[in-house]
Structure formats: structure tokens, C-alpha cells
Amino acid sequence: MKILHFADLHLGVESYGHIDPATGLSSRLLDFLFALDQVVDYALENKVDLVLFCGDAYKTREPTQTQQREFAKRINRLSTNNV
């Protein structure tokens, strides 16, 4: 069984970033989402059986709707591929 573990994503930490003119989102948020995309891609490409995410998806207890939506999109990719 192949298990991939990750934690402490902290979506919403946006220090030292700027607003991306193409998306209107913080460049730091885009950086974190790109890193999460890499985790998901790795899991799918390497036929991982289980992805274990151990918390701290967001910086705060009240993430924005954008942060929630973007996190859910990536988790949904795993789910629709039976991971």
C-alpha cells in the first residue's frame, strides 16, 4: 500500500506577495495552490492508495470562500480518482 502524507498547508498566509493581475488572487495563495497541485499530481501519477492530510489547511479558523473552493477542487481530484 502506498501512502502519501502531508500537512500544514496554511492557505491564507499571504505575506510578501502581490496581487496577480491575471487572477486577482494573492501570488502567495497561488504558490500554495501550486504546491498542493504538485502533491495531488504526484499521488495520481504514482498510483498512491491513500493520501493522509494531517491538518492546518488554512491560516485561520475562517478561511475565505476562495480558499475553501480551491482546496476542495484539489481534494475532489483525489476523490474522483478513488484516492
N, CA, C and O atoms as a Maestro MAE file, in Angstrom:
{
 s_m_m2io_version
 :::
 2.0.0
}

f_m_ct {
 s_m_title
 :::
 protein
 m_atom[332] {
  # First column is atom index #
  i_m_mmod_type
  r_m_x_coord
  r_m_y_coord
  r_m_z_coord
  i_m_residue_number
  s_m_chain_name
  s_m_pdb_residue_name
  s_m_pdb_atom_name
  i_m_atomic_number
  :::
  1 25 0.840 -1.172 0.000 1 A "MET " " N  " 7
  2 3 0.000 0.000 0.000 1 A "MET " " CA " 6
  3 2 0.890 1.242 0.000 1 A "MET " " C  " 6
  4 15 1.831 1.348 0.786 1 A "MET " " O  " 8
  5 25 0.576 2.173 -0.892 2 A "LYS " " N  " 7
  6 3 1.312 3.439 -0.972 2 A "LYS " " CA " 6
  7 2 0.520 4.524 -0.251 2 A "LYS " " C  " 6
  8 15 -0.652 4.762 -0.544 2 A "LYS " " O  " 8
  9 25 1.192 5.176 0.704 3 A "ILE " " N  " 7
  10 3 0.568 6.250 1.475 3 A "ILE " " CA " 6
  11 2 1.376 7.525 1.285 3 A "ILE " " C  " 6
  12 15 2.602 7.518 1.397 3 A "ILE " " O  " 8
  13 25 0.686 8.609 0.999 4 A "LEU " " N  " 7
  14 3 1.318 9.923 0.893 4 A "LEU " " CA " 6
  15 2 0.788 10.781 2.036 4 A "LEU " " C  " 6
  16 15 -0.424 10.913 2.207 4 A "LEU " " O  " 8
  17 25 1.687 11.359 2.811 5 A "HIS " " N  " 7
  18 3 1.317 12.184 3.964 5 A "HIS " " CA " 6
  19 2 1.763 13.617 3.722 5 A "HIS " " C  " 6
  20 15 2.886 13.860 3.279 5 A "HIS " " O  " 8
  21 25 0.879 14.565 4.016 6 A "PHE " " N  " 7
  22 3 1.282 15.973 4.026 6 A "PHE " " CA " 6
  23 2 0.458 16.721 5.058 6 A "PHE " " C  " 6
  24 15 -0.597 16.254 5.487 6 A "PHE " " O  " 8
  25 25 0.952 17.889 5.451 7 A "ALA " " N  " 7
  26 3 0.274 18.672 6.481 7 A "ALA " " CA " 6
  27 2 0.677 20.141 6.362 7 A "ALA " " C  " 6
  28 15 1.565 20.509 5.593 7 A "ALA " " O  " 8
  29 25 -0.001 20.948 7.141 8 A "ASP " " N  " 7
  30 3 0.354 22.357 7.310 8 A "ASP " " CA " 6
  31 2 0.395 23.142 6.012 8 A "ASP " " C  " 6
  32 15 1.390 23.795 5.699 8 A "ASP " " O  " 8
  33 25 -0.686 23.073 5.265 9 A "LEU " " N  " 7
  34 3 -0.790 23.819 4.015 9 A "LEU " " CA " 6
  35 2 -0.912 25.319 4.282 9 A "LEU " " C  " 6
  36 15 -0.282 26.118 3.590 9 A "LEU " " O  " 8
  37 25 -1.701 25.707 5.259 10 A "HIS " " N  " 7
  38 3 -1.849 27.101 5.690 10 A "HIS " " CA " 6
  39 2 -2.264 28.051 4.579 10 A "HIS " " C  " 6
  40 15 -1.666 29.116 4.423 10 A "HIS " " O  " 8
  41 25 -3.283 27.682 3.800 11 A "LEU " " N  " 7
  42 3 -3.806 28.608 2.798 11 A "LEU " " CA " 6
  43 2 -4.259 29.881 3.501 11 A "LEU " " C  " 6
  44 15 -4.959 29.826 4.512 11 A "LEU " " O  " 8
  45 25 -3.861 31.012 2.965 12 A "GLY " " N  " 7
  46 3 -4.212 32.294 3.565 12 A "GLY " " CA " 6
  47 2 -3.013 33.035 4.110 12 A "GLY " " C  " 6
  48 15 -3.127 34.210 4.457 12 A "GLY " " O  " 8
  49 25 -1.862 32.381 4.195 13 A "VAL " " N  " 7
  50 3 -0.632 33.080 4.559 13 A "VAL " " CA " 6
  51 2 -0.185 33.819 3.304 13 A "VAL " " C  " 6
  52 15 0.280 33.206 2.343 13 A "VAL " " O  " 8
  53 25 -0.327 35.125 3.322 14 A "GLU " " N  " 7
  54 3 -0.094 35.883 2.102 14 A "GLU " " CA " 6
  55 2 0.966 36.966 2.275 14 A "GLU " " C  " 6
  56 15 0.981 37.938 1.519 14 A "GLU " " O  " 8
  57 25 1.845 36.814 3.249 15 A "SER " " N  " 7
  58 3 2.926 37.774 3.454 15 A "SER " " CA " 6
  59 2 3.849 37.797 2.246 15 A "SER " " C  " 6
  60 15 4.085 36.770 1.610 15 A "SER " " O  " 8
  61 25 4.357 38.956 1.945 16 A "TYR " " N  " 7
  62 3 5.366 39.149 0.897 16 A "TYR " " CA " 6
  63 2 4.866 38.847 -0.513 16 A "TYR " " C  " 6
  64 15 5.673 38.660 -1.423 16 A "TYR " " O  " 8
  65 25 3.594 38.799 -0.701 17 A "GLY " " N  " 7
  66 3 3.051 38.543 -2.029 17 A "GLY " " CA " 6
  67 2 2.534 39.814 -2.668 17 A "GLY " " C  " 6
  68 15 2.673 40.910 -2.125 17 A "GLY " " O  " 8
  69 25 1.946 39.645 -3.812 18 A "HIS " " N  " 7
  70 3 1.296 40.742 -4.524 18 A "HIS " " CA " 6
  71 2 0.052 40.172 -5.211 18 A "HIS " " C  " 6
  72 15 -0.110 38.955 -5.305 18 A "HIS " " O  " 8
  73 25 -0.799 41.037 -5.676 19 A "ILE " " N  " 7
  74 3 -1.996 40.587 -6.377 19 A "ILE " " CA " 6
  75 2 -1.627 40.242 -7.811 19 A "ILE " " C  " 6
  76 15 -1.062 41.063 -8.534 19 A "ILE " " O  " 8
  77 25 -1.950 39.035 -8.208 20 A "ASP " " N  " 7
  78 3 -1.708 38.604 -9.582 20 A "ASP " " CA " 6
  79 2 -2.760 39.271 -10.472 20 A "ASP " " C  " 6
  80 15 -3.956 39.051 -10.278 20 A "ASP " " O  " 8
  81 25 -2.332 40.085 -11.446 21 A "PRO " " N  " 7
  82 3 -3.305 40.803 -12.271 21 A "PRO " " CA " 6
  83 2 -4.177 39.880 -13.126 21 A "PRO " " C  " 6
  84 15 -5.299 40.246 -13.476 21 A "PRO " " O  " 8
  85 25 -3.686 38.716 -13.458 22 A "ALA " " N  " 7
  86 3 -4.447 37.790 -14.304 22 A "ALA " " CA " 6
  87 2 -5.600 37.131 -13.548 22 A "ALA " " C  " 6
  88 15 -6.647 36.848 -14.130 22 A "ALA " " O  " 8
  89 25 -5.406 36.885 -12.242 23 A "THR " " N  " 7
  90 3 -6.417 36.160 -11.469 23 A "THR " " CA " 6
  91 2 -7.090 37.009 -10.399 23 A "THR " " C  " 6
  92 15 -8.202 36.702 -9.969 23 A "THR " " O  " 8
  93 25 -6.423 38.073 -9.968 24 A "GLY " " N  " 7
  94 3 -6.930 38.877 -8.861 24 A "GLY " " CA " 6
  95 2 -6.654 38.250 -7.508 24 A "GLY " " C  " 6
  96 15 -7.121 38.748 -6.484 24 A "GLY " " O  " 8
  97 25 -5.892 37.153 -7.496 25 A "LEU " " N  " 7
  98 3 -5.565 36.451 -6.254 25 A "LEU " " CA " 6
  99 2 -4.153 36.794 -5.811 25 A "LEU " " C  " 6
  100 15 -3.321 37.225 -6.610 25 A "LEU " " O  " 8
  101 25 -3.898 36.597 -4.537 26 A "SER " " N  " 7
  102 3 -2.558 36.802 -3.998 26 A "SER " " CA " 6
  103 2 -1.581 35.823 -4.642 26 A "SER " " C  " 6
  104 15 -1.892 34.646 -4.826 26 A "SER " " O  " 8
  105 25 -0.410 36.322 -4.978 27 A "SER " " N  " 7
  106 3 0.613 35.437 -5.557 27 A "SER " " CA " 6
  107 2 1.018 34.350 -4.567 27 A "SER " " C  " 6
  108 15 1.393 33.252 -4.977 27 A "SER " " O  " 8
  109 25 0.947 34.641 -3.273 28 A "ARG " " N  " 7
  110 3 1.284 33.629 -2.262 28 A "ARG " " CA " 6
  111 2 0.228 32.522 -2.233 28 A "ARG " " C  " 6
  112 15 0.567 31.348 -2.088 28 A "ARG " " O  " 8
  113 25 -1.043 32.889 -2.368 29 A "LEU " " N  " 7
  114 3 -2.086 31.867 -2.438 29 A "LEU " " CA " 6
  115 2 -1.850 30.978 -3.647 29 A "LEU " " C  " 6
  116 15 -1.979 29.756 -3.562 29 A "LEU " " O  " 8
  117 25 -1.506 31.588 -4.766 30 A "LEU " " N  " 7
  118 3 -1.229 30.804 -5.973 30 A "LEU " " CA " 6
  119 2 -0.033 29.877 -5.769 30 A "LEU " " C  " 6
  120 15 -0.025 28.753 -6.272 30 A "LEU " " O  " 8
  121 25 0.983 30.345 -5.031 31 A "ASP " " N  " 7
  122 3 2.145 29.499 -4.719 31 A "ASP " " CA " 6
  123 2 1.720 28.264 -3.921 31 A "ASP " " C  " 6
  124 15 2.125 27.144 -4.234 31 A "ASP " " O  " 8
  125 25 0.903 28.479 -2.892 32 A "PHE " " N  " 7
  126 3 0.453 27.367 -2.056 32 A "PHE " " CA " 6
  127 2 -0.418 26.399 -2.854 32 A "PHE " " C  " 6
  128 15 -0.311 25.183 -2.689 32 A "PHE " " O  " 8
  129 25 -1.274 26.937 -3.715 33 A "LEU " " N  " 7
  130 3 -2.127 26.074 -4.537 33 A "LEU " " CA " 6
  131 2 -1.299 25.277 -5.537 33 A "LEU " " C  " 6
  132 15 -1.609 24.118 -5.815 33 A "LEU " " O  " 8
  133 25 -0.254 25.886 -6.076 34 A "PHE " " N  " 7
  134 3 0.638 25.168 -6.988 34 A "PHE " " CA " 6
  135 2 1.311 24.005 -6.251 34 A "PHE " " C  " 6
  136 15 1.432 22.907 -6.794 34 A "PHE " " O  " 8
  137 25 1.743 24.252 -5.019 35 A "ALA " " N  " 7
  138 3 2.362 23.184 -4.223 35 A "ALA " " CA " 6
  139 2 1.360 22.055 -3.974 35 A "ALA " " C  " 6
  140 15 1.715 20.879 -4.055 35 A "ALA " " O  " 8
  141 25 0.121 22.409 -3.674 36 A "LEU " " N  " 7
  142 3 -0.908 21.387 -3.465 36 A "LEU " " CA " 6
  143 2 -1.194 20.633 -4.762 36 A "LEU " " C  " 6
  144 15 -1.415 19.422 -4.740 36 A "LEU " " O  " 8
  145 25 -1.190 21.343 -5.888 37 A "ASP " " N  " 7
  146 3 -1.347 20.674 -7.187 37 A "ASP " " CA " 6
  147 2 -0.249 19.634 -7.396 37 A "ASP " " C  " 6
  148 15 -0.505 18.548 -7.918 37 A "ASP " " O  " 8
  149 25 0.966 19.969 -6.991 38 A "GLN " " N  " 7
  150 3 2.075 19.026 -7.140 38 A "GLN " " CA " 6
  151 2 1.862 17.782 -6.283 38 A "GLN " " C  " 6
  152 15 2.165 16.671 -6.718 38 A "GLN " " O  " 8
  153 25 1.347 17.957 -5.080 39 A "VAL " " N  " 7
  154 3 1.053 16.818 -4.202 39 A "VAL " " CA " 6
  155 2 -0.001 15.919 -4.849 39 A "VAL " " C  " 6
  156 15 0.160 14.700 -4.903 39 A "VAL " " O  " 8
  157 25 -1.079 16.532 -5.337 40 A "VAL " " N  " 7
  158 3 -2.164 15.770 -5.962 40 A "VAL " " CA " 6
  159 2 -1.664 15.067 -7.220 40 A "VAL " " C  " 6
  160 15 -1.945 13.887 -7.428 40 A "VAL " " O  " 8
  161 25 -0.927 15.786 -8.055 41 A "ASP " " N  " 7
  162 3 -0.380 15.183 -9.277 41 A "ASP " " CA " 6
  163 2 0.511 13.990 -8.950 41 A "ASP " " C  " 6
  164 15 0.423 12.948 -9.600 41 A "ASP " " O  " 8
  165 25 1.367 14.141 -7.946 42 A "TYR " " N  " 7
  166 3 2.259 13.053 -7.543 42 A "TYR " " CA " 6
  167 2 1.439 11.834 -7.117 42 A "TYR " " C  " 6
  168 15 1.727 10.706 -7.516 42 A "TYR " " O  " 8
  169 25 0.420 12.080 -6.306 43 A "ALA " " N  " 7
  170 3 -0.420 10.973 -5.824 43 A "ALA " " CA " 6
  171 2 -1.069 10.231 -6.983 43 A "ALA " " C  " 6
  172 15 -1.103 9.001 -6.993 43 A "ALA " " O  " 8
  173 25 -1.577 10.962 -7.944 44 A "LEU " " N  " 7
  174 3 -2.264 10.332 -9.075 44 A "LEU " " CA " 6
  175 2 -1.290 9.640 -10.023 44 A "LEU " " C  " 6
  176 15 -1.554 8.533 -10.490 44 A "LEU " " O  " 8
  177 25 -0.171 10.289 -10.304 45 A "GLU " " N  " 7
  178 3 0.811 9.712 -11.229 45 A "GLU " " CA " 6
  179 2 1.473 8.463 -10.668 45 A "GLU " " C  " 6
  180 15 1.866 7.573 -11.421 45 A "GLU " " O  " 8
  181 25 1.596 8.397 -9.344 46 A "ASN " " N  " 7
  182 3 2.275 7.273 -8.705 46 A "ASN " " CA " 6
  183 2 1.314 6.263 -8.093 46 A "ASN " " C  " 6
  184 15 1.714 5.399 -7.312 46 A "ASN " " O  " 8
  185 25 0.041 6.384 -8.458 47 A "LYS " " N  " 7
  186 3 -0.980 5.437 -8.015 47 A "LYS " " CA " 6
  187 2 -0.959 5.209 -6.499 47 A "LYS " " C  " 6
  188 15 -0.963 4.076 -6.017 47 A "LYS " " O  " 8
  189 25 -0.936 6.323 -5.772 48 A "VAL " " N  " 7
  190 3 -0.978 6.270 -4.317 48 A "VAL " " CA " 6
  191 2 -2.347 5.753 -3.884 48 A "VAL " " C  " 6
  192 15 -3.370 6.132 -4.453 48 A "VAL " " O  " 8
  193 25 -2.358 4.893 -2.886 49 A "ASP " " N  " 7
  194 3 -3.604 4.303 -2.399 49 A "ASP " " CA " 6
  195 2 -4.336 5.203 -1.405 49 A "ASP " " C  " 6
  196 15 -5.565 5.209 -1.344 49 A "ASP " " O  " 8
  197 25 -3.568 5.957 -0.637 50 A "LEU " " N  " 7
  198 3 -4.148 6.767 0.428 50 A "LEU " " CA " 6
  199 2 -3.353 8.050 0.579 50 A "LEU " " C  " 6
  200 15 -2.124 8.023 0.645 50 A "LEU " " O  " 8
  201 25 -4.055 9.177 0.633 51 A "VAL " " N  " 7
  202 3 -3.425 10.456 0.961 51 A "VAL " " CA " 6
  203 2 -3.902 10.836 2.349 51 A "VAL " " C  " 6
  204 15 -5.101 10.924 2.610 51 A "VAL " " O  " 8
  205 25 -2.946 11.057 3.228 52 A "LEU " " N  " 7
  206 3 -3.241 11.400 4.611 52 A "LEU " " CA " 6
  207 2 -2.877 12.866 4.825 52 A "LEU " " C  " 6
  208 15 -1.698 13.219 4.861 52 A "LEU " " O  " 8
  209 25 -3.888 13.713 4.966 53 A "PHE " " N  " 7
  210 3 -3.675 15.137 5.225 53 A "PHE " " CA " 6
  211 2 -3.927 15.382 6.702 53 A "PHE " " C  " 6
  212 15 -5.025 15.138 7.201 53 A "PHE " " O  " 8
  213 25 -2.910 15.862 7.395 54 A "CYS " " N  " 7
  214 3 -2.979 15.962 8.856 54 A "CYS " " CA " 6
  215 2 -3.187 17.381 9.368 54 A "CYS " " C  " 6
  216 15 -2.674 17.746 10.426 54 A "CYS " " O  " 8
  217 25 -3.916 18.155 8.641 55 A "GLY " " N  " 7
  218 3 -4.400 19.386 9.215 55 A "GLY " " CA " 6
  219 2 -3.700 20.674 8.859 55 A "GLY " " C  " 6
  220 15 -2.668 20.718 8.190 55 A "GLY " " O  " 8
  221 25 -4.323 21.702 9.346 56 A "ASP " " N  " 7
  222 3 -3.985 23.090 9.078 56 A "ASP " " CA " 6
  223 2 -4.035 23.390 7.587 56 A "ASP " " C  " 6
  224 15 -3.037 23.759 6.967 56 A "ASP " " O  " 8
  225 25 -5.224 23.220 7.038 57 A "ALA " " N  " 7
  226 3 -5.440 23.581 5.637 57 A "ALA " " CA " 6
  227 2 -5.387 25.093 5.477 57 A "ALA " " C  " 6
  228 15 -4.929 25.598 4.452 57 A "ALA " " O  " 8
  229 25 -5.857 25.815 6.492 58 A "TYR " " N  " 7
  230 3 -5.981 27.264 6.385 58 A "TYR " " CA " 6
  231 2 -5.212 27.968 7.495 58 A "TYR " " C  " 6
  232 15 -4.921 27.387 8.540 58 A "TYR " " O  " 8
  233 25 -4.895 29.223 7.244 59 A "LYS " " N  " 7
  234 3 -4.192 30.038 8.240 59 A "LYS " " CA " 6
  235 2 -5.098 30.344 9.430 59 A "LYS " " C  " 6
  236 15 -4.646 30.377 10.574 59 A "LYS " " O  " 8
  237 25 -6.381 30.566 9.149 60 A "THR " " N  " 7
  238 3 -7.310 30.972 10.197 60 A "THR " " CA " 6
  239 2 -8.473 29.986 10.306 60 A "THR " " C  " 6
  240 15 -8.621 29.074 9.492 60 A "THR " " O  " 8
  241 25 -9.285 30.198 11.329 61 A "ARG " " N  " 7
  242 3 -10.488 29.374 11.500 61 A "ARG " " CA " 6
  243 2 -11.583 29.776 10.533 61 A "ARG " " C  " 6
  244 15 -12.564 29.048 10.378 61 A "ARG " " O  " 8
  245 25 -11.437 30.922 9.879 62 A "GLU " " N  " 7
  246 3 -12.462 31.423 8.967 62 A "GLU " " CA " 6
  247 2 -11.860 31.706 7.590 62 A "GLU " " C  " 6
  248 15 -11.675 32.867 7.227 62 A "GLU " " O  " 8
  249 25 -11.554 30.670 6.828 63 A "PRO " " N  " 7
  250 3 -10.962 30.876 5.501 63 A "PRO " " CA " 6
  251 2 -11.963 31.535 4.555 63 A "PRO " " C  " 6
  252 15 -13.175 31.442 4.747 63 A "PRO " " O  " 8
  253 25 -11.440 32.191 3.546 64 A "THR " " N  " 7
  254 3 -12.312 32.817 2.554 64 A "THR " " CA " 6
  255 2 -12.981 31.736 1.708 64 A "THR " " C  " 6
  256 15 -12.544 30.586 1.683 64 A "THR " " O  " 8
  257 25 -14.037 32.125 1.027 65 A "GLN " " N  " 7
  258 3 -14.706 31.181 0.134 65 A "GLN " " CA " 6
  259 2 -13.769 30.737 -0.982 65 A "GLN " " C  " 6
  260 15 -13.821 29.587 -1.417 65 A "GLN " " O  " 8
  261 25 -12.923 31.633 -1.441 66 A "THR " " N  " 7
  262 3 -11.952 31.278 -2.485 66 A "THR " " CA " 6
  263 2 -10.998 30.209 -1.983 66 A "THR " " C  " 6
  264 15 -10.737 29.231 -2.685 66 A "THR " " O  " 8
  265 25 -10.472 30.385 -0.770 67 A "GLN " " N  " 7
  266 3 -9.555 29.395 -0.205 67 A "GLN " " CA " 6
  267 2 -10.252 28.046 -0.053 67 A "GLN " " C  " 6
  268 15 -9.675 27.008 -0.379 67 A "GLN " " O  " 8
  269 25 -11.477 28.055 0.435 68 A "GLN " " N  " 7
  270 3 -12.228 26.810 0.600 68 A "GLN " " CA " 6
  271 2 -12.491 26.136 -0.749 68 A "GLN " " C  " 6
  272 15 -12.309 24.927 -0.892 68 A "GLN " " O  " 8
  273 25 -12.915 26.922 -1.726 69 A "ARG " " N  " 7
  274 3 -13.227 26.373 -3.054 69 A "ARG " " CA " 6
  275 2 -11.988 25.756 -3.690 69 A "ARG " " C  " 6
  276 15 -12.054 24.646 -4.218 69 A "ARG " " O  " 8
  277 25 -10.860 26.459 -3.645 70 A "GLU " " N  " 7
  278 3 -9.648 25.972 -4.296 70 A "GLU " " CA " 6
  279 2 -9.098 24.726 -3.605 70 A "GLU " " C  " 6
  280 15 -8.603 23.818 -4.273 70 A "GLU " " O  " 8
  281 25 -9.181 24.673 -2.282 71 A "PHE " " N  " 7
  282 3 -8.760 23.474 -1.554 71 A "PHE " " CA " 6
  283 2 -9.664 22.299 -1.937 71 A "PHE " " C  " 6
  284 15 -9.184 21.200 -2.212 71 A "PHE " " O  " 8
  285 25 -10.968 22.544 -1.950 72 A "ALA " " N  " 7
  286 3 -11.934 21.484 -2.269 72 A "ALA " " CA " 6
  287 2 -11.747 20.948 -3.683 72 A "ALA " " C  " 6
  288 15 -11.899 19.748 -3.908 72 A "ALA " " O  " 8
  289 25 -11.422 21.805 -4.629 73 A "LYS " " N  " 7
  290 3 -11.186 21.358 -6.012 73 A "LYS " " CA " 6
  291 2 -10.087 20.308 -6.059 73 A "LYS " " C  " 6
  292 15 -10.198 19.301 -6.759 73 A "LYS " " O  " 8
  293 25 -9.039 20.557 -5.313 74 A "ARG " " N  " 7
  294 3 -7.885 19.654 -5.354 74 A "ARG " " CA " 6
  295 2 -8.169 18.350 -4.614 74 A "ARG " " C  " 6
  296 15 -7.760 17.279 -5.062 74 A "ARG " " O  " 8
  297 25 -8.861 18.436 -3.495 75 A "ILE " " N  " 7
  298 3 -9.240 17.221 -2.772 75 A "ILE " " CA " 6
  299 2 -10.222 16.409 -3.613 75 A "ILE " " C  " 6
  300 15 -10.184 15.178 -3.601 75 A "ILE " " O  " 8
  301 25 -11.089 17.087 -4.331 76 A "ASN " " N  " 7
  302 3 -12.044 16.404 -5.205 76 A "ASN " " CA " 6
  303 2 -11.335 15.626 -6.313 76 A "ASN " " C  " 6
  304 15 -11.795 14.551 -6.698 76 A "ASN " " O  " 8
  305 25 -10.231 16.149 -6.828 77 A "ARG " " N  " 7
  306 3 -9.459 15.407 -7.839 77 A "ARG " " CA " 6
  307 2 -9.013 14.062 -7.288 77 A "ARG " " C  " 6
  308 15 -9.054 13.052 -7.991 77 A "ARG " " O  " 8
  309 25 -8.585 14.049 -6.027 78 A "LEU " " N  " 7
  310 3 -8.185 12.782 -5.407 78 A "LEU " " CA " 6
  311 2 -9.396 11.861 -5.274 78 A "LEU " " C  " 6
  312 15 -9.332 10.680 -5.617 78 A "LEU " " O  " 8
  313 25 -10.471 12.402 -4.785 79 A "SER " " N  " 7
  314 3 -11.678 11.610 -4.548 79 A "SER " " CA " 6
  315 2 -12.233 11.003 -5.833 79 A "SER " " C  " 6
  316 15 -12.602 9.829 -5.856 79 A "SER " " O  " 8
  317 25 -12.293 11.792 -6.897 80 A "THR " " N  " 7
  318 3 -12.843 11.271 -8.154 80 A "THR " " CA " 6
  319 2 -11.937 10.227 -8.788 80 A "THR " " C  " 6
  320 15 -12.360 9.482 -9.672 80 A "THR " " O  " 8
  321 25 -10.685 10.176 -8.332 81 A "ASN " " N  " 7
  322 3 -9.755 9.153 -8.805 81 A "ASN " " CA " 6
  323 2 -9.579 8.030 -7.785 81 A "ASN " " C  " 6
  324 15 -8.622 7.259 -7.847 81 A "ASN " " O  " 8
  325 25 -10.528 7.955 -6.841 82 A "ASN " " N  " 7
  326 3 -10.553 6.881 -5.834 82 A "ASN " " CA " 6
  327 2 -9.324 6.833 -4.943 82 A "ASN " " C  " 6
  328 15 -8.875 5.756 -4.549 82 A "ASN " " O  " 8
  329 25 -8.788 7.988 -4.629 83 A "VAL " " N  " 7
  330 3 -7.662 8.057 -3.684 83 A "VAL " " CA " 6
  331 2 -8.196 8.597 -2.379 83 A "VAL " " C  " 6
  332 15 -7.441 8.750 -1.419 83 A "VAL " " O  " 8
  :::
 }
 m_bond[331] {
  # First column is bond index #
  i_m_from
  i_m_to
  i_m_order
  :::
  1 1 2 1
  2 2 3 1
  3 3 4 2
  4 3 5 1
  5 5 6 1
  6 6 7 1
  7 7 8 2
  8 7 9 1
  9 9 10 1
  10 10 11 1
  11 11 12 2
  12 11 13 1
  13 13 14 1
  14 14 15 1
  15 15 16 2
  16 15 17 1
  17 17 18 1
  18 18 19 1
  19 19 20 2
  20 19 21 1
  21 21 22 1
  22 22 23 1
  23 23 24 2
  24 23 25 1
  25 25 26 1
  26 26 27 1
  27 27 28 2
  28 27 29 1
  29 29 30 1
  30 30 31 1
  31 31 32 2
  32 31 33 1
  33 33 34 1
  34 34 35 1
  35 35 36 2
  36 35 37 1
  37 37 38 1
  38 38 39 1
  39 39 40 2
  40 39 41 1
  41 41 42 1
  42 42 43 1
  43 43 44 2
  44 43 45 1
  45 45 46 1
  46 46 47 1
  47 47 48 2
  48 47 49 1
  49 49 50 1
  50 50 51 1
  51 51 52 2
  52 51 53 1
  53 53 54 1
  54 54 55 1
  55 55 56 2
  56 55 57 1
  57 57 58 1
  58 58 59 1
  59 59 60 2
  60 59 61 1
  61 61 62 1
  62 62 63 1
  63 63 64 2
  64 63 65 1
  65 65 66 1
  66 66 67 1
  67 67 68 2
  68 67 69 1
  69 69 70 1
  70 70 71 1
  71 71 72 2
  72 71 73 1
  73 73 74 1
  74 74 75 1
  75 75 76 2
  76 75 77 1
  77 77 78 1
  78 78 79 1
  79 79 80 2
  80 79 81 1
  81 81 82 1
  82 82 83 1
  83 83 84 2
  84 83 85 1
  85 85 86 1
  86 86 87 1
  87 87 88 2
  88 87 89 1
  89 89 90 1
  90 90 91 1
  91 91 92 2
  92 91 93 1
  93 93 94 1
  94 94 95 1
  95 95 96 2
  96 95 97 1
  97 97 98 1
  98 98 99 1
  99 99 100 2
  100 99 101 1
  101 101 102 1
  102 102 103 1
  103 103 104 2
  104 103 105 1
  105 105 106 1
  106 106 107 1
  107 107 108 2
  108 107 109 1
  109 109 110 1
  110 110 111 1
  111 111 112 2
  112 111 113 1
  113 113 114 1
  114 114 115 1
  115 115 116 2
  116 115 117 1
  117 117 118 1
  118 118 119 1
  119 119 120 2
  120 119 121 1
  121 121 122 1
  122 122 123 1
  123 123 124 2
  124 123 125 1
  125 125 126 1
  126 126 127 1
  127 127 128 2
  128 127 129 1
  129 129 130 1
  130 130 131 1
  131 131 132 2
  132 131 133 1
  133 133 134 1
  134 134 135 1
  135 135 136 2
  136 135 137 1
  137 137 138 1
  138 138 139 1
  139 139 140 2
  140 139 141 1
  141 141 142 1
  142 142 143 1
  143 143 144 2
  144 143 145 1
  145 145 146 1
  146 146 147 1
  147 147 148 2
  148 147 149 1
  149 149 150 1
  150 150 151 1
  151 151 152 2
  152 151 153 1
  153 153 154 1
  154 154 155 1
  155 155 156 2
  156 155 157 1
  157 157 158 1
  158 158 159 1
  159 159 160 2
  160 159 161 1
  161 161 162 1
  162 162 163 1
  163 163 164 2
  164 163 165 1
  165 165 166 1
  166 166 167 1
  167 167 168 2
  168 167 169 1
  169 169 170 1
  170 170 171 1
  171 171 172 2
  172 171 173 1
  173 173 174 1
  174 174 175 1
  175 175 176 2
  176 175 177 1
  177 177 178 1
  178 178 179 1
  179 179 180 2
  180 179 181 1
  181 181 182 1
  182 182 183 1
  183 183 184 2
  184 183 185 1
  185 185 186 1
  186 186 187 1
  187 187 188 2
  188 187 189 1
  189 189 190 1
  190 190 191 1
  191 191 192 2
  192 191 193 1
  193 193 194 1
  194 194 195 1
  195 195 196 2
  196 195 197 1
  197 197 198 1
  198 198 199 1
  199 199 200 2
  200 199 201 1
  201 201 202 1
  202 202 203 1
  203 203 204 2
  204 203 205 1
  205 205 206 1
  206 206 207 1
  207 207 208 2
  208 207 209 1
  209 209 210 1
  210 210 211 1
  211 211 212 2
  212 211 213 1
  213 213 214 1
  214 214 215 1
  215 215 216 2
  216 215 217 1
  217 217 218 1
  218 218 219 1
  219 219 220 2
  220 219 221 1
  221 221 222 1
  222 222 223 1
  223 223 224 2
  224 223 225 1
  225 225 226 1
  226 226 227 1
  227 227 228 2
  228 227 229 1
  229 229 230 1
  230 230 231 1
  231 231 232 2
  232 231 233 1
  233 233 234 1
  234 234 235 1
  235 235 236 2
  236 235 237 1
  237 237 238 1
  238 238 239 1
  239 239 240 2
  240 239 241 1
  241 241 242 1
  242 242 243 1
  243 243 244 2
  244 243 245 1
  245 245 246 1
  246 246 247 1
  247 247 248 2
  248 247 249 1
  249 249 250 1
  250 250 251 1
  251 251 252 2
  252 251 253 1
  253 253 254 1
  254 254 255 1
  255 255 256 2
  256 255 257 1
  257 257 258 1
  258 258 259 1
  259 259 260 2
  260 259 261 1
  261 261 262 1
  262 262 263 1
  263 263 264 2
  264 263 265 1
  265 265 266 1
  266 266 267 1
  267 267 268 2
  268 267 269 1
  269 269 270 1
  270 270 271 1
  271 271 272 2
  272 271 273 1
  273 273 274 1
  274 274 275 1
  275 275 276 2
  276 275 277 1
  277 277 278 1
  278 278 279 1
  279 279 280 2
  280 279 281 1
  281 281 282 1
  282 282 283 1
  283 283 284 2
  284 283 285 1
  285 285 286 1
  286 286 287 1
  287 287 288 2
  288 287 289 1
  289 289 290 1
  290 290 291 1
  291 291 292 2
  292 291 293 1
  293 293 294 1
  294 294 295 1
  295 295 296 2
  296 295 297 1
  297 297 298 1
  298 298 299 1
  299 299 300 2
  300 299 301 1
  301 301 302 1
  302 302 303 1
  303 303 304 2
  304 303 305 1
  305 305 306 1
  306 306 307 1
  307 307 308 2
  308 307 309 1
  309 309 310 1
  310 310 311 1
  311 311 312 2
  312 311 313 1
  313 313 314 1
  314 314 315 1
  315 315 316 2
  316 315 317 1
  317 317 318 1
  318 318 319 1
  319 319 320 2
  320 319 321 1
  321 321 322 1
  322 322 323 1
  323 323 324 2
  324 323 325 1
  325 325 326 1
  326 326 327 1
  327 327 328 2
  328 327 329 1
  329 329 330 1
  330 330 331 1
  331 331 332 2
  :::
 }
}
